[in-house]
Amino acid sequence: MSNPVIIDQEQYIILFLLYKKYKIKGEKIMEKYNIMAVVINHRSNNAPKVQEVFTKYGCNIKMRVGLHEAENVCSEEGLILLQLAGSKEEISELEKQLNDMEGVRAKTLVI
């Protein structure tokens, strides 16, 4: 039989707050990352509509990185990576609104 671990009140409060924040179910606390990849075809036409949706969900977007070919010519296809916060429903609705647009594909990965 193992010996009980004795913790003080401050440690108890910290553990309780971590439990409430992360809902600890094992030994490790792991944060989930919601990453969305958005491919935009015909960027010059579709980017303004995509930006409207991004603005609507601005509070859910923690990070945004945009990539496109830019060597000799500005490419008409672009890739945007988003790190998202918020509920599953909000993230699903953002993905649906983007996928409903012609020339736009979005896919979310939770890791």
N, C-alpha and C positions, 0 to 999 in steps of 0.2 A: 504494500500500500504506500502511495507517495505522500509526502508531507504537504499540507496545505500551504498555499502561497499567501503571505500576509502583505496587504497593501494598505497604504495610508489613505486618508480621505481625498487628498488631492489626486492621487493616482486613480482612485475609484471614479472621481468626477470625469477625468480625462478619458478613461475607458468607457464610461457610460456615454459620453458625447460622441466618441468614435463609433460606438455601437449604434447610436441613433442615426449618425450620418451615413455610415456604410453598411449597416445591418450585418454585422459580423456573423458568419455562419461557420467559420473554420479558424485556422490559425492565422491566415494571411488576410490582409486588407488590400483589395485590388480595386482600382478605379476603372470603370468602363470608359472606353473611348468610342464615340460615335463619329465615324469618318464617312463622308459622302464624296463620291467622285461624280462630277457633272461634265459630260462631253457636250460641247455646243458646236453644231455644224452651221455654216453660214453665219459666222460670228457678227459680221457687220449688220445683219438683219435681226438676229435673235438675241444678241447681248442686251439690248435695252429692256426686252421683256423679261429676261432672266434676272436682270438687276432689280426690276420691280418686285419680283418674288423674294429676292434676297433682302431687299429693304423691309418687306413685310415681316420677315423672320429674322431681322437684324439682331434681336436680343438672344436668339438661339445660336448665332454664329460666333464661336470663340476665336476661330482662326480661318483665314482664307488665303489660298495660294493659287494664282493663275499661271498657266503654262501654255505657250503656243510657239510655233516655229516663227523665227524673226530674223533669219540670216539675210537672204537677198530679197525676200518678199514676206509680207505679213500674211501668215496663214489664215485661212477662213475657218479652220477648226481649232478649238481650244479645249483645254482641260482645266477644270477648277476643282481643287480639293478643299473641303470644308471640315473643320472639327466642330461638332455640334453639341449643344447642351439642350436640355428640355426633356419633356415626356416623350414616350414612344409614339403617342398619338400626334404630337406636334411635328416630330421628325418624319413620321409616315406621311403626314399631310403635305409637308414641304416636298418630299420625294414625289408624291403623286402629282402635285401641281407642276413640277418640273417635267415629269414624264408625259404629262398631258399636252405639252408644247411640241409642235412640229420642229424637228431638227435638234431636240434636246433629249439626252438620256442621262438618268441619274440612278445611282445604286449606293445603298448604305451598307457599311460594314461595321459591326460592333466587335471590338476586341478588348 
